[in-house]
């Protein structure tokens, strides 16, 4: 594969953090009008296109919670409240072409270095929001009443923006006819894991949407890494996944003669066995105020073991590389990354590692500020329309005023079967 997607190592001047979405000289009005001309061309009626622009403007400008009522109060009062509610929750416009247009708009403008999968927990107070359930959240260490969503983000070292979303529907929401009817869940919706939904979103991006092939970067510590490599590998989509030390792998590295071809080993043990390959590395991740970082990098050639019961996976023989990156005092607990990008030197992938940080930062600093978690309706379609327009507002925000990178998050619990 051509390596033209590999990110450039750059330096941004300025270390001051702004708590506003826009600076005094970076008003989003012109950009909003420009993006809207591309995004809403698929909407059949002029009044729908007008409401789309108004809703995105409200997400950008309303202080506090970005509810339909608060957006309507900014635009035109009670009558506007009713029309906006219908536009989001009950109208018939299809959000998929709008998301496709947003992705096409962002590809050359970020420019996109990778597609990053980001799992999102959206807390809810009641039981009526579509897909809400009591679920254990590893990052919180407790059970929360929440929705679980997964987003695919277009990302570069300096900024990122979501382009597609999937909402995880628990078994009860699939099986209970009254719940399905109340939320207008389509007949095509079936029970699926977050891993399956993430894989489908990424595959559709480059097949159905005809977006350019870029590496998919994700944290697989709470996903099924083997399933993701299988499904993306069949479509020729490269994957770089942060994995848990317990993920089973088979050593396929001639340098590790004592372990090659043996029974599967946990990823953490494989990297310890490959400690002789460690080399010092230094890199400067993209982002405002990011300094030079250093660490030790080790790698080993591996492959996936057979599934439980001995059945071979479709990608069983596919070559993969396991990379361990130890920074500072974390020599005994390196970050572990599994990738199908075996034709590239591990050190050349370092800046891709930081794209998880980029998206995590932008989610908390920008996406939440434009109301990504603020939809309160019960409608499945309404949730998707809100997320689509919140993604458009996010794009306006980051293209107007890019943010910064923050520190790397840690792994959580694993999904069964990882």
C-alpha positions in Angstrom: 0.0 0.0 0.0 1.2 3.5 -0.8 2.5 5.2 2.3 1.2 8.7 1.3 -1.3 8.6 4.2 1.5 8.5 6.8 1.1 11.6 9.0 3.7 14.4 8.8 5.5 15.2 12.0 4.8 18.9 12.6 5.1 21.6 15.2 2.3 24.0 16.1 3.2 27.3 17.7 1.4 28.5 20.8 0.6 26.8 24.1 -2.3 28.8 25.3 -5.6 26.9 25.7 -8.8 28.7 24.9 -12.1 27.6 26.6 -14.1 29.1 23.8 -15.0 27.2 20.6 -14.0 30.2 18.4 -11.6 33.1 18.7 -12.7 36.7 18.1 -11.4 36.4 14.5 -12.6 32.9 13.7 -16.4 33.4 13.5 -18.0 30.2 12.0 -20.7 31.9 10.0 -18.9 31.8 6.6 -17.8 28.2 7.2 -21.3 27.1 8.3 -22.8 28.5 5.1 -20.1 26.8 3.0 -20.5 23.4 4.7 -24.3 23.6 4.5 -24.2 24.0 0.8 -22.5 20.6 0.6 -24.3 18.8 3.5 -27.9 19.5 2.8 -28.1 19.1 -1.0 -29.8 15.7 -0.5 -32.7 17.2 1.5 -35.6 17.5 -0.9 -37.2 20.7 0.4 -35.9 24.2 0.9 -37.6 24.4 4.4 -35.7 21.3 5.4 -32.4 22.7 4.3 -33.2 25.9 6.2 -34.0 24.0 9.4 -30.8 22.0 9.0 -28.7 25.2 9.0 -30.7 26.6 11.9 -30.2 23.5 14.0 -26.5 23.4 13.4 -26.3 27.1 14.2 -28.2 26.5 17.4 -25.8 23.7 18.4 -22.9 26.1 17.9 -24.4 29.2 19.6 -26.8 28.1 22.4 -25.2 28.2 25.8 -25.5 25.1 28.0 -27.7 22.2 27.1 -28.4 21.9 23.3 -32.0 20.8 23.6 -34.5 21.4 20.8 -36.4 23.9 23.1 -33.2 25.9 23.8 -32.3 25.9 20.1 -35.8 27.1 19.2 -35.7 29.9 21.8 -32.6 31.2 20.0 -34.2 31.0 16.6 -37.9 31.8 16.9 -39.8 30.7 19.9 -42.6 28.1 20.5 -43.7 27.6 16.9 -40.1 26.9 16.0 -39.8 24.4 18.8 -42.6 22.3 17.3 -41.2 22.5 13.7 -37.7 21.6 14.9 -39.0 18.7 16.9 -40.7 17.4 13.8 -37.6 18.0 11.7 -35.4 15.9 14.0 -37.7 13.2 15.4 -40.5 12.7 13.0 -39.5 13.9 9.5 -38.5 11.5 6.7 -35.1 12.9 5.6 -32.3 10.4 5.4 -29.3 11.2 7.5 -26.9 8.9 5.6 -26.3 11.1 2.5 -25.7 14.0 4.9 -23.0 12.1 6.7 -21.5 11.0 3.4 -21.3 14.6 2.3 -19.7 15.6 5.5 -17.1 12.9 5.1 -16.3 14.0 1.5 -16.0 17.6 2.7 -13.6 16.7 5.5 -11.2 14.3 3.6 -9.1 17.0 1.9 -9.6 19.7 4.6 -8.3 17.9 7.7 -6.6 16.1 5.8 -7.7 12.6 6.9 -4.8 10.4 8.0 -6.9 7.7 9.6 -10.4 6.7 10.4 -10.6 6.4 14.2 -13.3 4.4 16.0 -14.4 6.0 19.3 -16.8 4.3 21.7 -19.1 6.6 23.6 -21.2 6.2 26.7 -24.1 8.7 27.0 -25.6 8.9 30.5 -29.4 9.2 30.7 -31.6 9.8 33.7 -34.6 7.8 32.7 -35.5 4.6 30.8 -37.2 6.1 27.7 -34.3 7.2 25.5 -33.8 4.8 22.7 -31.3 2.1 23.5 -30.8 3.1 27.2 -29.9 0.3 29.5 -28.1 -0.4 32.8 -24.5 -1.2 31.8 -21.1 -1.6 33.4 -18.7 1.1 32.2 -15.0 0.2 32.7 -13.8 3.8 32.6 -16.2 4.7 35.5 -15.8 1.4 37.3 -19.5 1.2 37.9 -22.9 0.5 36.4 -24.6 3.4 34.7 -27.9 4.1 33.1 -26.7 5.0 29.6 -26.8 4.6 25.9 -23.7 3.0 24.2 -22.7 4.4 20.8 -19.7 4.0 18.5 -18.5 6.7 16.1 -16.1 6.8 13.2 -14.0 9.9 13.1 -12.0 11.5 10.3 -8.7 12.3 12.0 -5.4 14.1 11.5 -2.7 14.9 14.1 -4.2 18.4 14.7 -7.9 17.9 14.6 -10.7 15.3 14.1 -14.4 15.2 13.4 -17.0 12.4 13.5 -18.6 11.3 10.3 -20.7 8.2 11.1 -22.5 6.7 14.2 -24.0 3.5 15.3 -26.2 3.0 18.4 -25.9 -0.2 20.3 -29.3 -1.7 21.0 -29.5 -4.2 23.9 -31.4 -7.5 23.6 -34.4 -6.0 25.3 -34.8 -3.2 22.8 -34.6 -5.8 19.9 -37.0 -8.3 21.4 -39.7 -6.1 23.1 -42.2 -5.0 20.4 -43.5 -2.2 22.5 -40.1 -0.7 22.9 -39.3 -1.1 19.2 -42.6 0.6 18.3 -42.2 3.4 20.7 -38.8 4.3 19.4 -39.6 3.5 15.7 -36.6 1.1 15.6 -36.4 -0.3 12.0 -37.2 -4.0 11.3 -33.6 -4.4 10.0 -32.1 -3.7 13.4 -30.7 -6.9 15.0 -28.7 -7.7 18.1 -25.0 -7.1 17.4 -21.9 -6.4 19.4 -20.0 -3.1 19.4 -17.2 -4.9 17.5 -19.6 -5.9 14.8 -21.1 -2.4 14.6 -17.7 -0.8 14.5 -16.5 -3.2 11.7 -19.6 -2.5 9.6 -19.3 1.2 9.9 -15.6 1.1 8.8 -16.3 -1.3 5.9 -19.2 0.7 4.7 -17.1 3.9 4.8 -14.7 2.6 2.1 -17.2 0.4 0.1 -20.7 1.9 0.2 -19.5 5.5 0.7 -16.4 5.2 -1.5 -14.2 7.1 0.9 -10.4 6.7 0.5 -8.8 3.7 2.2 -7.0 4.9 5.4 -5.8 2.9 8.4 -8.5 2.3 11.0 -7.2 3.2 14.4 -9.1 2.0 17.5 -8.9 0.9 21.1 -9.7 -2.8 21.1 -9.3 -3.3 24.8 -13.1 -3.4 25.2 -13.8 -4.9 21.8 -13.2 -8.3 20.0 -9.8 -7.7 18.3 -9.8 -10.9 16.3 -13.3 -10.2 14.9 -12.2 -6.7 13.8 -9.1 -8.0 12.1 -11.1 -10.7 10.3 -13.8 -8.4 9.0 -11.6 -5.4 8.0 -8.9 -7.7 6.6 -11.3 -9.3 4.2 -12.0 -5.9 2.7 -8.4 -4.8 2.5 -8.8 -2.2 5.2 -5.6 -1.8 7.3 -6.1 -1.8 11.1 -4.1 -0.5 14.0 -5.6 -1.6 17.3 -4.5 -1.0 20.9 -5.0 -4.3 22.6 -5.1 -5.8 26.1 -2.1 -7.8 27.3 -4.3 -10.9 27.6 -5.2 -11.1 23.9 -4.0 -14.5 22.6 -1.6 -14.6 19.7 0.7 -17.1 17.9 4.3 -16.0 17.4 5.3 -16.0 13.8 8.6 -14.3 14.1 11.9 -16.0 13.0 13.8 -14.0 15.6 11.8 -15.7 18.4 12.7 -19.3 17.6 11.8 -20.6 21.1 8.2 -19.5 20.7 7.5 -19.6 17.0 4.6 -21.8 16.0 3.9 -22.8 19.6 0.5 -22.6 21.3 -1.0 -19.2 21.6 0.5 -16.7 24.1 -0.9 -13.6 25.7 0.2 -10.4 23.9 2.0 -9.2 27.0 4.2 -12.3 27.1 5.0 -12.1 23.4 6.3 -8.5 23.8 8.3 -9.5 26.8 9.8 -12.3 24.7 10.6 -9.7 22.1 12.4 -7.4 24.5 15.7 -8.0 22.6 14.2 -6.0 19.7 13.7 -2.8 21.7 15.0 0.3 20.2 14.9 3.9 21.4 12.4 6.2 19.6 11.6 9.8 19.7 8.7 11.5 18.1 6.6 14.7 18.1 2.9 14.1 17.9 0.8 16.6 16.1 -1.1 19.1 18.2 -0.7 22.5 19.8 1.9 22.5 22.5 2.9 18.9 22.0 6.6 18.3 23.0 9.0 15.6 21.9 8.3 12.2 23.5 10.6 9.3 23.8 10.4 5.6 24.7 11.4 2.1 23.8 9.8 0.2 20.9 9.7 -3.6 20.5 7.9 -5.7 17.9 7.2 -9.2 16.8 5.5 -10.9 13.9 2.4 -12.7 15.0 -0.9 -14.2 13.7 -4.3 -14.9 15.2 -5.0 -18.3 16.8 -7.9 -20.5 15.7 -11.3 -19.8 17.2 -12.4 -21.7 20.2 -13.2 -25.3 19.2 -10.4 -25.3 16.6 -12.3 -23.7 13.7 -10.0 -21.5 11.6 -10.8 -17.9 11.3 -10.9 -16.4 7.8 -7.8 -14.3 8.7 -6.0 -17.1 10.6 -2.9 -17.1 8.4 -2.7 -13.3 7.9 0.5 -11.7 8.9 0.2 -9.2 11.8 2.7 -7.2 13.8 2.5 -6.7 17.6 4.2 -3.5 18.8 5.0 -2.6 22.3 5.7 1.0 23.2 7.1 1.7 26.7 7.4 5.4 27.7 9.1 6.8 30.8 8.5 4.6 33.8 6.2 2.3 32.0 8.9 -0.1 31.0 7.1 -3.1 32.5 3.6 -2.1 31.2 4.0 -1.0 27.6 1.1 0.0 25.4 0.4 -2.9 23.0 -0.7 -2.3 19.4 -1.7 -5.0 16.9 -1.6 -4.1 13.2 -2.0 -5.4 9.7 0.4 -2.7 8.5 3.3 -5.2 8.4 5.0 -3.5 5.4 5.9 -0.5 7.4 8.6 0.0 10.1 6.9 0.1 13.5 8.5 3.5 14.3 6.8 5.0 11.2 3.4 4.2 12.8 4.0 6.1 16.1 2.1 9.2 15.1 -0.9 7.1 14.3 -0.9 5.9 17.9 -1.7 9.5 19.0 -4.9 9.8 17.0 -6.8 8.0 19.7 -5.7 10.9 22.0 -6.7 13.4 19.3 -10.2 12.1 19.1 -10.6 11.7 22.8 -9.6 15.3 23.4 -11.8 16.6 20.6 -14.8 14.6 22.0 -14.6 16.2 25.4 -13.5 19.7 24.3 -15.7 20.1 21.2 -18.2 17.4 20.6 -19.8 17.7 24.1 -19.8 21.5 23.7 -21.9 21.3 20.6 -24.4 18.9 22.2 -23.3 15.5 21.0 -24.9 13.9 24.2 -27.9 16.3 24.4 -30.7 14.5 22.4 -33.5 13.7 24.7 -36.1 12.3 22.3 -37.2 8.6 22.2 -36.9 8.2 18.4 -34.2 6.0 16.8 -34.3 8.2 13.7 -34.3 11.3 15.8 -31.1 10.2 17.6 -29.4 9.6 14.3 -30.5 12.9 12.9 -29.3 14.8 16.0 -25.9 13.0 15.9 -25.6 13.9 12.2 -26.2 17.6 12.7 -24.0 17.6 15.9 -21.3 16.1 13.8 -21.7 19.0 11.3 -21.5 21.5 14.2 -18.4 19.8 15.4 -16.8 20.0 11.9 -17.5 23.8 11.8 -15.9 24.1 15.3 -12.7 22.2 14.6 -12.2 23.7 11.2 -12.6 27.2 12.7 -10.5 26.6 15.8 -8.4 23.4 16.1 -7.7 22.0 19.5 -4.9 20.1 21.2 -3.8 16.6 22.1 -3.9 15.2 25.6 -2.4 12.2 27.4 -3.1 8.6 26.4 -6.1 6.9 28.1 -5.7 3.4 29.6 -7.4 0.1 28.5 -10.6 -1.1 30.0 -12.3 -4.5 30.3 -12.5 -6.8 27.3 -15.6 -7.9 25.4 -16.2 -11.7 25.7 -14.4 -13.6 23.0 -11.5 -11.1 22.7 
